[in-house]
Amino acid sequence: MISGEYAARIAQLAFDNDADAITLPGVFGTMVFARSPLRPCAGFQIRSTMDFALVGHELVHALQINRITGARFLAQYLAEYGYNITIGMAPKAAYECISFEVEAFAFQHALEQIMARGNNKALFAGACCDLDLNSPFTNSGRNPTKALADEFAAEFKKQLAIAQLKCKAAVPPSTTIRILQMIRRITE
């Protein structure tokens, strides 16, 4: 795991290379660093769609770290980036085609697309309020939260398919499986 001091140095390096935020496994839990303060919400209103979507992107990384542990996440992340560079990808494309980034960017882009449609931004804010306050938002006989969730799921699948198509030359599943097997042996 990464200590706070080293994590801050890594974050600064990421910011120097145009990252807006970075999520890292830390000694005391997952750490998220942002280039500038993120202010996605004001009360129960979505203030910045871009910040909201970026927080979603970083949340996906936090879930990924939790799912496979921090050491495995870092090892696979760096191995995939290295592989992508060795097959001739430019640094930005190599980064965007890391399997963890494919998933996180698909989530981020799905949030951006969904909130840009009609009244979805207000519905999204309402759905968050419903989850936090147990308000009667969904008890009106219709369920806009479920419809929004269904629309988001469809958009996420679409964005994931687009990203996977773009990154088809990146780490093949068999390589990812071999990397994971190697990492398991090292970390056991």
N, CA, C and O of each residue as an XYZ file, in Angstrom:
752
protein
N       0.826     -1.176      0.000
C       0.000      0.000      0.000
C       0.883      1.258      0.000
O       2.067      1.206      0.332
N       0.292      2.348     -0.368
C       1.041      3.591     -0.531
C       0.780      4.499      0.671
O      -0.367      4.682      1.078
N       1.846      5.065      1.234
C       1.679      5.998      2.342
C       1.187      7.332      1.793
O       1.309      7.604      0.598
N       0.633      8.154      2.667
C       0.092      9.453      2.255
C       1.105     10.337      1.550
O       0.772     11.003      0.570
N       2.348     10.349      2.044
C       3.390     11.187      1.436
C       3.680     10.758      0.001
O       3.753     11.595     -0.899
N       3.845      9.451     -0.210
C       4.134      8.961     -1.561
C       2.914      9.100     -2.471
O       3.046      9.382     -3.662
N       1.739      8.901     -1.905
C       0.514      9.064     -2.696
C       0.399     10.498     -3.199
O       0.014     10.725     -4.346
N       0.727     11.461     -2.354
C       0.675     12.867     -2.770
C       1.679     13.144     -3.894
O       1.394     13.917     -4.809
N       2.840     12.517     -3.823
C       3.840     12.684     -4.892
C       3.346     12.068     -6.200
O       3.503     12.655     -7.270
N       2.751     10.883     -6.103
C       2.205     10.224     -7.290
C       1.080     11.062     -7.885
O       0.979     11.208     -9.103
N       0.231     11.615     -7.011
C      -0.869     12.466     -7.488
C      -0.319     13.684     -8.216
O      -0.835     14.058     -9.269
N       0.708     14.302     -7.675
C       1.290     15.474     -8.333
C       1.859     15.107     -9.697
O       1.725     15.870    -10.653
N       2.485     13.956     -9.788
C       2.996     13.482    -11.073
C       1.840     13.297    -12.070
O       1.960     13.659    -13.240
N       0.735     12.736    -11.600
C      -0.446     12.560    -12.460
C      -0.984     13.913    -12.914
O      -1.335     14.084    -14.081
N      -1.048     14.872    -11.995
C      -1.552     16.209    -12.345
C      -0.621     16.894    -13.334
O      -1.080     17.606    -14.227
N       0.687     16.685    -13.181
C       1.656     17.250    -14.122
C       1.481     16.682    -15.532
O       1.931     17.271    -16.515
N       0.818     15.524    -15.607
C       0.560     14.880    -16.898
C      -0.915     14.964    -17.273
O      -1.441     14.081    -17.950
N      -1.581     16.032    -16.830
C      -2.953     16.391    -17.222
C      -4.078     15.576    -16.601
O      -5.210     15.662    -17.076
N      -3.820     14.792    -15.564
C      -4.916     14.099    -14.883
C      -5.725     15.112    -14.081
O      -5.166     16.051    -13.514
N      -7.027     14.921    -14.035
C      -7.886     15.779    -13.213
C      -8.036     15.224    -11.800
O      -8.259     15.973    -10.849
N      -7.908     13.889    -11.674
C      -8.029     13.239    -10.371
C      -7.334     11.887    -10.446
O      -7.072     11.371    -11.533
N      -7.039     11.322     -9.284
C      -6.407     10.005     -9.215
C      -6.865      9.327     -7.931
O      -6.985      9.967     -6.887
N      -7.117      8.031     -8.020
C      -7.509      7.217     -6.873
C      -6.410      6.195     -6.633
O      -5.989      5.499     -7.558
N      -5.946      6.104     -5.392
C      -4.848      5.206     -5.051
C      -5.177      4.396     -3.804
O      -5.843      4.893     -2.895
N      -4.715      3.153     -3.759
C      -4.876      2.378     -2.523
C      -3.871      2.875     -1.499
O      -2.678      2.965     -1.791
N      -4.336      3.193     -0.319
C      -3.451      3.715      0.708
C      -3.337      2.788      1.894
O      -4.051      1.791      2.000
N      -2.448      3.125      2.765
C      -2.227      2.332      3.976
C      -3.504      2.272      4.812
O      -3.835      1.222      5.363
N      -4.215      3.381      4.908
C      -5.408      3.448      5.745
C      -6.699      3.483      4.937
O      -7.738      3.874      5.467
N      -6.660      3.090      3.686
C      -7.851      3.075      2.845
C      -7.580      3.740      1.508
O      -6.478      4.220      1.241
N      -8.593      3.755      0.689
C      -8.470      4.329     -0.642
C      -8.441      5.845     -0.552
O      -9.216      6.451      0.187
N      -7.527      6.456     -1.322
C      -7.374      7.911     -1.322
C      -7.690      8.453     -2.712
O      -7.246      7.906     -3.721
N      -8.463      9.536     -2.749
C      -8.766     10.217     -4.008
C      -8.169     11.611     -3.929
O      -8.421     12.356     -2.982
N      -7.369     11.956     -4.943
C      -6.771     13.285     -5.046
C      -7.361     13.959     -6.277
O      -7.558     13.313     -7.307
N      -7.641     15.247     -6.177
C      -8.155     16.006     -7.317
C      -7.265     17.216     -7.553
O      -6.752     17.827     -6.615
N      -7.097     17.548     -8.828
C      -6.287     18.712     -9.204
C      -6.834     19.980     -8.557
O      -6.079     20.798     -8.033
N      -8.135     20.129     -8.600
C      -8.787     21.279     -7.963
C      -9.991     20.753     -7.197
O     -10.465     19.652     -7.475
N     -10.493     21.520     -6.238
C     -11.626     21.031     -5.451
C     -12.809     20.648     -6.351
O     -13.193     21.399     -7.248
N     -13.370     19.473     -6.093
C     -14.539     19.026     -6.838
C     -15.788     19.477     -6.094
O     -15.921     19.258     -4.890
N     -16.678     20.096     -6.807
C     -17.920     20.568     -6.201
C     -19.099     20.104     -7.060
O     -19.755     20.910     -7.720
N     -19.358     18.788     -7.041
C     -20.410     18.282     -7.909
C     -21.819     18.661     -7.462
O     -22.730     18.755     -8.285
N     -21.997     18.878     -6.159
C     -23.342     19.140     -5.653
C     -23.374     20.374     -4.762
O     -22.381     20.751     -4.140
N     -24.540     20.979     -4.725
C     -24.824     22.065     -3.790
C     -26.123     21.659     -3.115
O     -27.198     21.768     -3.706
N     -26.025     21.196     -1.890
C     -27.211     20.646     -1.242
C     -27.628     19.392     -1.989
O     -26.845     18.454     -2.137
N     -28.861     19.386     -2.457
C     -29.359     18.235     -3.200
C     -29.513     18.534     -4.679
O     -30.284     17.869     -5.371
N     -28.788     19.526     -5.169
C     -28.799     19.860     -6.594
C     -27.429     19.542     -7.189
O     -26.398     19.780     -6.559
N     -27.429     19.008     -8.399
C     -26.174     18.751     -9.083
C     -25.693     20.076     -9.655
O     -26.336     20.668    -10.522
N     -24.572     20.518     -9.165
C     -24.015     21.811     -9.559
C     -23.151     21.711    -10.802
O     -23.203     22.579    -11.674
N     -22.356     20.652    -10.884
C     -21.446     20.475    -12.005
C     -21.527     19.040    -12.519
O     -21.104     18.099    -11.847
N     -22.072     18.895    -13.707
C     -22.169     17.565    -14.314
C     -20.782     16.964    -14.490
O     -20.585     15.775    -14.239
N     -19.817     17.776    -14.919
C     -18.461     17.263    -15.144
C     -17.824     16.774    -13.839
O     -17.226     15.699    -13.811
N     -17.947     17.549    -12.765
C     -17.404     17.119    -11.471
C     -18.129     15.871    -10.968
O     -17.499     14.956    -10.437
N     -19.459     15.835    -11.136
C     -20.257     14.693    -10.706
C     -19.784     13.436    -11.428
O     -19.609     12.387    -10.808
N     -19.578     13.545    -12.744
C     -19.134     12.410    -13.545
C     -17.703     12.000    -13.172
O     -17.393     10.809    -13.151
N     -16.833     12.966    -12.881
C     -15.467     12.655    -12.470
C     -15.459     11.937    -11.115
O     -14.685     11.001    -10.913
N     -16.306     12.368    -10.201
C     -16.423     11.669     -8.916
C     -16.882     10.228     -9.169
O     -16.397      9.295     -8.529
N     -17.824     10.056    -10.111
C     -18.263      8.708    -10.474
C     -17.113      7.862    -11.006
O     -16.985      6.690    -10.650
N     -16.282      8.450    -11.853
C     -15.112      7.763    -12.416
C     -14.198      7.283    -11.280
O     -13.779      6.126    -11.256
N     -13.899      8.179    -10.353
C     -13.003      7.817     -9.241
C     -13.656      6.815     -8.297
O     -12.966      5.975     -7.719
N     -14.970      6.891     -8.132
C     -15.678      5.908     -7.310
C     -15.535      4.513     -7.914
O     -15.370      3.535     -7.184
N     -15.598      4.417     -9.240
C     -15.396      3.121     -9.897
C     -14.020      2.572     -9.525
O     -13.889      1.388     -9.217
N     -12.993      3.425     -9.551
C     -11.646      2.958     -9.165
C     -11.620      2.499     -7.703
O     -10.985      1.494     -7.385
N     -12.297      3.216     -6.824
C     -12.341      2.804     -5.414
C     -12.992      1.423     -5.289
O     -12.534      0.587     -4.510
N     -14.049      1.188     -6.051
C     -14.709     -0.122     -6.027
C     -13.799     -1.210     -6.612
O     -13.767     -2.333     -6.110
N     -13.062     -0.869     -7.673
C     -12.125     -1.827     -8.269
C     -11.040     -2.205     -7.261
O     -10.703     -3.381     -7.120
N     -10.498     -1.216     -6.565
C      -9.456     -1.456     -5.557
C     -10.008     -2.353     -4.454
O      -9.337     -3.280     -4.001
N     -11.231     -2.070     -4.029
C     -11.873     -2.861     -2.989
C     -12.115     -4.300     -3.467
O     -11.993     -5.248     -2.691
N     -12.456     -4.450     -4.743
C     -12.784     -5.763     -5.300
C     -11.559     -6.680     -5.376
O     -11.668     -7.867     -5.070
N     -10.391     -6.154     -5.780
C      -9.244     -7.049     -5.989
C      -8.049     -6.748     -5.079
O      -7.014     -7.399     -5.220
N      -8.143     -5.836     -4.198
C      -7.111     -5.348     -3.272
C      -6.184     -4.352     -3.962
O      -5.988     -4.386     -5.177
N      -5.629     -3.479     -3.156
C      -4.795     -2.397     -3.672
C      -3.545     -2.864     -4.390
O      -3.205     -2.331     -5.446
N      -2.846     -3.862     -3.830
C      -1.603     -4.334     -4.445
C      -1.874     -4.943     -5.817
O      -1.140     -4.679     -6.770
N      -2.903     -5.740     -5.919
C      -3.243     -6.351     -7.209
C      -3.696     -5.297     -8.212
O      -3.363     -5.367     -9.395
N      -4.459     -4.322     -7.728
C      -4.916     -3.240     -8.607
C      -3.709     -2.523     -9.212
O      -3.626     -2.348    -10.427
N      -2.781     -2.112     -8.355
C      -1.595     -1.389     -8.843
C      -0.764     -2.235     -9.805
O      -0.329     -1.746    -10.848
N      -0.545     -3.489     -9.460
C       0.267     -4.355    -10.310
C      -0.383     -4.560    -11.678
O       0.285     -4.460    -12.708
N      -1.673     -4.845    -11.687
C      -2.356     -5.057    -12.965
C      -2.426     -3.766    -13.765
O      -2.231     -3.774    -14.980
N      -2.703     -2.655    -13.088
C      -2.802     -1.353    -13.750
C      -1.497     -1.030    -14.473
O      -1.498     -0.676    -15.653
N      -0.393     -1.156    -13.755
C       0.917     -0.846    -14.338
C       1.313     -1.857    -15.417
O       1.915     -1.483    -16.423
N       0.981     -3.132    -15.214
C       1.297     -4.155    -16.213
C       0.532     -3.893    -17.515
O       1.095     -4.014    -18.603
N      -0.744     -3.536    -17.402
C      -1.531     -3.264    -18.602
C      -1.023     -2.017    -19.320
O      -0.949     -1.992    -20.549
N      -0.678     -0.993    -18.564
C      -0.140      0.214    -19.192
C       1.158     -0.123    -19.937
O       1.346      0.283    -21.083
N       2.038     -0.859    -19.284
C       3.292     -1.258    -19.914
C       3.059     -2.091    -21.169
O       3.723     -1.891    -22.186
N       2.123     -3.014    -21.094
C       1.799     -3.840    -22.263
C       1.304     -2.960    -23.409
O       1.740     -3.114    -24.550
N       0.391     -2.038    -23.100
C      -0.164     -1.159    -24.132
C       0.921     -0.317    -24.799
O       0.881     -0.098    -26.010
N       1.883      0.152    -24.019
C       3.004      0.921    -24.582
C       3.850      0.025    -25.484
O       4.260      0.442    -26.567
N       4.112     -1.211    -25.038
C       4.975     -2.100    -25.829
C       4.336     -2.522    -27.150
O       5.050     -2.877    -28.087
N       2.995     -2.491    -27.244
C       2.365     -2.841    -28.526
C       2.215     -1.619    -29.428
O       1.597     -1.687    -30.490
N       2.802     -0.478    -28.978
C       2.856      0.697    -29.841
C       1.813      1.765    -29.605
O       1.688      2.683    -30.415
N       1.063      1.678    -28.527
C       0.071      2.713    -28.256
C       0.750      3.975    -27.732
O       1.752      3.902    -27.021
N       0.202      5.116    -28.084
C       0.668      6.384    -27.528
C       0.321      6.390    -26.034
O      -0.615      5.706    -25.622
N       1.060      7.153    -25.218
C       0.806      7.145    -23.771
C      -0.649      7.398    -23.377
O      -1.177      6.704    -22.508
N      -1.303      8.375    -23.997
C      -2.702      8.665    -23.629
C      -3.619      7.494    -23.971
O      -4.475      7.122    -23.169
N      -3.445      6.917    -25.148
C      -4.265      5.764    -25.551
C      -3.961      4.558    -24.658
O      -4.866      3.812    -24.284
N      -2.679      4.373    -24.320
C      -2.290      3.259    -23.445
C      -2.985      3.387    -22.091
O      -3.447      2.394    -21.527
N      -3.056      4.604    -21.577
C      -3.751      4.877    -20.311
C      -5.250      4.621    -20.451
O      -5.841      3.941    -19.612
N      -5.867      5.155    -21.494
C      -7.313      5.021    -21.669
C      -7.740      3.582    -21.929
O      -8.905      3.240    -21.726
N      -6.817      2.737    -22.374
C      -7.139      1.343    -22.676
C      -6.756      0.372    -21.569
O      -6.834     -0.841    -21.767
N      -6.348      0.867    -20.422
C      -6.175      0.003    -19.251
C      -7.581     -0.458    -18.870
O      -8.502      0.357    -18.820
N      -7.757     -1.743    -18.603
C      -9.107     -2.272    -18.360
C      -9.846     -1.510    -17.264
O     -11.053     -1.297    -17.374
N      -9.147     -1.098    -16.216
C      -9.791     -0.338    -15.142
C     -10.290      1.012    -15.651
O     -11.361      1.475    -15.259
N      -9.505      1.636    -16.526
C      -9.897      2.933    -17.084
C     -11.047      2.791    -18.077
O     -11.918      3.658    -18.147
N     -11.052      1.711    -18.836
C     -12.158      1.473    -19.774
C     -13.477      1.483    -19.004
O     -14.438      2.139    -19.407
N     -13.512      0.753    -17.903
C     -14.718      0.667    -17.084
C     -15.057      2.026    -16.456
O     -16.214      2.447    -16.477
N     -14.053      2.709    -15.902
C     -14.298      3.992    -15.232
C     -14.722      5.075    -16.217
O     -15.630      5.854    -15.926
N     -14.068      5.135    -17.388
C     -14.459      6.128    -18.393
C     -15.847      5.837    -18.941
O     -16.605      6.767    -19.217
N     -16.196      4.568    -19.105
C     -17.551      4.231    -19.575
C     -18.592      4.733    -18.573
O     -19.627      5.275    -18.961
N     -18.312      4.549    -17.290
C     -19.222      5.026    -16.242
C     -19.322      6.549    -16.280
O     -20.418      7.109    -16.233
N     -18.166      7.215    -16.366
C     -18.127      8.676    -16.408
C     -18.890      9.208    -17.623
O     -19.705     10.121    -17.489
N     -18.636      8.651    -18.795
C     -19.289      9.139    -20.011
C     -20.782      8.848    -19.989
O     -21.575      9.639    -20.501
N     -21.177      7.711    -19.397
C     -22.601      7.401    -19.271
C     -23.291      8.441    -18.383
O     -24.386      8.903    -18.703
N     -22.651      8.808    -17.269
C     -23.223      9.854    -16.407
C     -23.382     11.165    -17.171
O     -24.425     11.815    -17.090
N     -22.344     11.551    -17.913
C     -22.404     12.801    -18.681
C     -23.527     12.763    -19.708
O     -24.269     13.734    -19.856
N     -23.656     11.647    -20.416
C     -24.685     11.527    -21.450
C     -26.088     11.538    -20.855
O     -26.978     12.221    -21.363
N     -26.282     10.790    -19.790
C     -27.612     10.704    -19.163
C     -28.042     12.061    -18.619
O     -29.189     12.467    -18.803
N     -27.140     12.758    -17.958
C     -27.516     14.041    -17.356
C     -27.721     15.136    -18.392
O     -28.320     16.169    -18.090
N     -27.229     14.924    -19.612
C     -27.422     15.919    -20.675
C     -28.791     15.782    -21.344
O     -29.184     16.652    -22.121
N     -29.509     14.716    -21.057
C     -30.805     14.460    -21.704
C     -31.969     15.003    -20.878
O     -32.102     14.709    -19.690
N     -32.794     15.791    -21.529
C     -34.053     16.252    -20.927
C     -33.927     16.694    -19.493
O     -33.082     17.524    -19.157
N     -34.774     16.136    -18.647
C     -34.848     16.500    -17.235
C     -34.047     15.534    -16.361
O     -34.250     15.485    -15.148
N     -33.145     14.771    -16.966
C     -32.432     13.738    -16.209
C     -31.559     14.282    -15.091
O     -31.403     13.626    -14.061
N     -30.990     15.461    -15.269
C     -30.139     16.027    -14.223
C     -30.958     16.234    -12.946
O     -30.501     15.903    -11.852
N     -32.153     16.774    -13.087
C     -33.029     16.968    -11.928
C     -33.481     15.624    -11.360
O     -33.539     15.452    -10.142
N     -33.800     14.673    -12.237
C     -34.194     13.344    -11.765
C     -33.046     12.668    -11.025
O     -33.255     12.012    -10.004
N     -31.834     12.832    -11.547
C     -30.659     12.243    -10.901
C     -30.502     12.836     -9.503
O     -30.272     12.100     -8.543
N     -30.622     14.146     -9.378
C     -30.523     14.800     -8.068
C     -31.639     14.298     -7.159
O     -31.413     14.030     -5.979
N     -32.848     14.170     -7.714
C     -33.975     13.659     -6.936
C     -33.756     12.232     -6.476
O     -34.099     11.879     -5.347
N     -33.187     11.410     -7.342
C     -32.913     10.019     -6.978
C     -31.909      9.959     -5.838
O     -32.052      9.135     -4.934
N     -30.902     10.814     -5.866
C     -29.917     10.858     -4.782
C     -30.576     11.301     -3.483
O     -30.277     10.757     -2.420
N     -31.469     12.283     -3.558
C     -32.190     12.740     -2.364
C     -33.044     11.610     -1.817
O     -33.126     11.419     -0.603
N     -33.684     10.856     -2.714
C     -34.537      9.749     -2.298
C     -33.725      8.708     -1.538
O     -34.176      8.173     -0.525
N     -32.532      8.428     -2.032
C     -31.690      7.440     -1.370
C     -31.226      7.937     -0.005
O     -31.132      7.161      0.946
N     -30.937      9.238      0.088
C     -30.415      9.784      1.339
C     -31.500     10.101      2.370
O     -31.288      9.930      3.571
N     -32.631     10.550      1.911
C     -33.639     11.045      2.845
C     -34.872     10.165      2.953
O     -35.762     10.449      3.755
N     -34.944      9.095      2.155
C     -36.118      8.235      2.129
C     -37.383      9.061      1.929
O     -38.398      8.826      2.584
N     -37.315     10.022      1.027
C     -38.453     10.895      0.738
C     -39.496     10.134     -0.071
O     -39.220      9.038     -0.558
N     -40.684     10.698     -0.221
C     -41.732     10.018     -0.988
C     -41.532     10.138     -2.500
O     -42.489      9.982     -3.258
N     -40.310     10.411     -2.949
C     -40.011     10.623     -4.366
C     -40.520      9.489     -5.245
O     -41.058      9.738     -6.323
N     -40.356      8.240     -4.795
C     -40.765      7.108     -5.629
C     -42.127      6.554     -5.236
O     -42.555      5.547     -5.801
N     -42.811      7.163     -4.306
C     -44.089      6.633     -3.851
C     -45.285      7.281     -4.536
O     -46.411      7.157     -4.054
N     -45.060      7.965     -5.643
C     -46.137      8.694     -6.308
C     -46.884      7.841     -7.332
O     -47.686      8.370     -8.101
N     -46.636      6.540     -7.354
C     -47.307      5.680     -8.312
C     -46.439      5.402     -9.541
O     -46.624      4.382    -10.205
N     -45.507      6.284     -9.848
C     -44.559      6.032    -10.932
C     -43.170      6.035    -10.313
O     -42.968      6.592     -9.234
N     -42.247      5.436    -10.970
C     -40.925      5.328    -10.381
C     -39.871      5.887    -11.335
O     -39.265      5.139    -12.103
N     -39.653      7.200    -11.287
C     -38.637      7.786    -12.171
C     -37.232      7.316    -11.837
O     -36.362      7.317    -12.707
N     -36.991      6.916    -10.594
C     -35.671      6.435    -10.213
C     -35.328      5.161    -10.973
O     -34.220      5.028    -11.492
N     -36.270      4.223    -11.041
C     -36.027      2.963    -11.761
C     -35.848      3.235    -13.250
O     -34.958      2.662    -13.879
N     -36.672      4.093    -13.816
C     -36.539      4.415    -15.247
C     -35.177      5.041    -15.522
O     -34.538      4.719    -16.524
N     -34.731      5.926    -14.647
C     -33.426      6.564    -14.801
C     -32.304      5.535    -14.667
O     -31.334      5.561    -15.426
N     -32.444      4.632    -13.700
C     -31.443      3.579    -13.512
C     -31.370      2.678    -14.748
O     -30.282      2.300    -15.181
N     -32.520      2.340    -15.307
C     -32.551      1.510    -16.515
C     -31.898      2.236    -17.695
O     -31.141      1.639    -18.460
N     -32.200      3.531    -17.831
C     -31.605      4.324    -18.906
C     -30.095      4.426    -18.711
O     -29.336      4.335    -19.676
N     -29.656      4.614    -17.461
C     -28.224      4.690    -17.178
C     -27.542      3.361    -17.499
O     -26.473      3.346    -18.109
N     -28.148      2.250    -17.093
C     -27.547      0.936    -17.356
C     -27.366      0.711    -18.855
O     -26.332      0.204    -19.289
N     -28.365      1.085    -19.641
C     -28.264      0.933    -21.098
C     -27.158      1.824    -21.661
O     -26.400      1.395    -22.531
N     -27.060      3.054    -21.174
C     -26.020      3.978    -21.645
C     -24.635      3.498    -21.222
O     -23.677      3.611    -21.988
N     -24.525      2.964    -20.005
C     -23.236      2.451    -19.530
C     -22.776      1.295    -20.426
O     -21.611      1.247    -20.820
N     -23.681      0.366    -20.748
C     -23.328     -0.753    -21.630
C     -22.881     -0.239    -22.996
O     -21.924     -0.752    -23.575
N     -23.572      0.770    -23.504
C     -23.211      1.359    -24.799
C     -21.814      1.971    -24.731
O     -20.985      1.718    -25.605
N     -21.547      2.779    -23.696
C     -20.243      3.423    -23.542
C     -19.136      2.390    -23.343
O     -18.028      2.567    -23.849
N     -19.422      1.323    -22.616
C     -18.441      0.263    -22.398
C     -18.110     -0.433    -23.722
O     -16.946     -0.722    -23.997
N     -19.126     -0.701    -24.534
C     -18.908     -1.338    -25.837
C     -18.071     -0.440    -26.752
O     -17.186     -0.922    -27.459
N     -18.353      0.861    -26.735
C     -17.579      1.820    -27.547
C     -16.109      1.806    -27.115
O     -15.208      1.745    -27.951
N     -15.881      1.863    -25.800
C     -14.509      1.881    -25.282
C     -13.789      0.568    -25.579
O     -12.612      0.571    -25.938
N     -14.482     -0.534    -25.431
C     -13.856     -1.832    -25.702
C     -13.507     -1.966    -27.180
O     -12.468     -2.529    -27.524
N     -14.357     -1.460    -28.040
C     -14.080     -1.497    -29.475
C     -12.845     -0.655    -29.794
O     -11.980     -1.067    -30.566
N     -12.778      0.529    -29.188
C     -11.630      1.424    -29.393
C     -10.341      0.779    -28.904
O      -9.278      0.991    -29.489
N     -10.427      0.001    -27.847
C      -9.235     -0.565    -27.208
C      -9.035     -2.037    -27.547
O      -8.361     -2.750    -26.804
N      -9.598     -2.498    -28.635
C      -9.537     -3.929    -28.939
C      -8.114     -4.468    -29.030
O      -7.895     -5.657    -28.798
N      -7.155     -3.630    -29.360
C      -5.766     -4.095    -29.460
C      -5.077     -4.116    -28.100
O      -3.967     -4.632    -27.974
N      -5.722     -3.565    -27.096
C      -5.110     -3.519    -25.767
C      -5.146     -4.904    -25.122
O      -5.531     -5.884    -25.759
N      -4.749     -4.975    -23.878
C      -4.559     -6.231    -23.169
C      -5.670     -7.243    -23.448
O      -6.815     -7.033    -23.048
N      -5.336     -8.334    -24.129
C      -6.342     -9.357    -24.381
C      -6.721    -10.053    -23.079
O      -5.899    -10.128    -22.166
N      -7.963    -10.571    -22.971
C      -8.399    -11.203    -21.723
C      -7.441    -12.283    -21.232
O      -7.213    -12.396    -20.028
N      -6.873    -13.083    -22.143
C      -5.965    -14.144    -21.705
C      -4.732    -13.553    -21.026
O      -4.205    -14.139    -20.080
N      -4.269    -12.396    -21.503
C      -3.126    -11.742    -20.875
C      -3.510    -11.248    -19.491
O      -2.746    -11.401    -18.538
N      -4.696    -10.652    -19.378
C      -5.163    -10.168    -18.082
C      -5.266    -11.328    -17.102
O      -4.885    -11.192    -15.940
N      -5.781    -12.474    -17.563
C      -5.899    -13.643    -16.693
C      -4.524    -14.107    -16.239
O      -4.333    -14.413    -15.062
N      -3.558    -14.163    -17.163
C      -2.203    -14.566    -16.788
C      -1.583    -13.585    -15.797
O      -0.917    -13.987    -14.843
N      -1.809    -12.314    -16.032
C      -1.285    -11.294    -15.106
C      -1.881    -11.506    -13.718
O      -1.162    -11.478    -12.719
N      -3.191    -11.716    -13.654
C      -3.847    -11.923    -12.362
C      -3.331    -13.179    -11.669
O      -3.130    -13.179    -10.454
N      -3.114    -14.253    -12.436
C      -2.579    -15.476    -11.839
C      -1.182    -15.233    -11.276
O      -0.855    -15.708    -10.188
N      -0.361    -14.495    -12.017
C       0.983    -14.178    -11.563
C       0.915    -13.324    -10.297
O       1.661    -13.556     -9.346
N       0.023    -12.342    -10.290
C      -0.106    -11.455     -9.131
C      -0.566    -12.251     -7.917
O      -0.068    -12.035     -6.812
N      -1.508    -13.164     -8.108
C      -1.991    -13.983     -6.981
C      -0.836    -14.772     -6.367
O      -0.706    -14.845     -5.145
N       0.009    -15.368     -7.231
C       1.150    -16.127     -6.721
C       2.102    -15.244     -5.931
O       2.620    -15.653     -4.892
N       2.330    -14.039     -6.422
C       3.258    -13.118     -5.750
C       2.691    -12.633     -4.427
O       3.428    -12.508     -3.449
N       1.380    -12.354     -4.382
C       0.796    -11.744     -3.187
C       0.304    -12.754     -2.165
O      -0.140    -12.362     -1.086
N       0.370    -14.041     -2.472
C      -0.079    -15.056     -1.494
C       0.979    -15.408     -0.501
O       0.749    -16.241      0.376
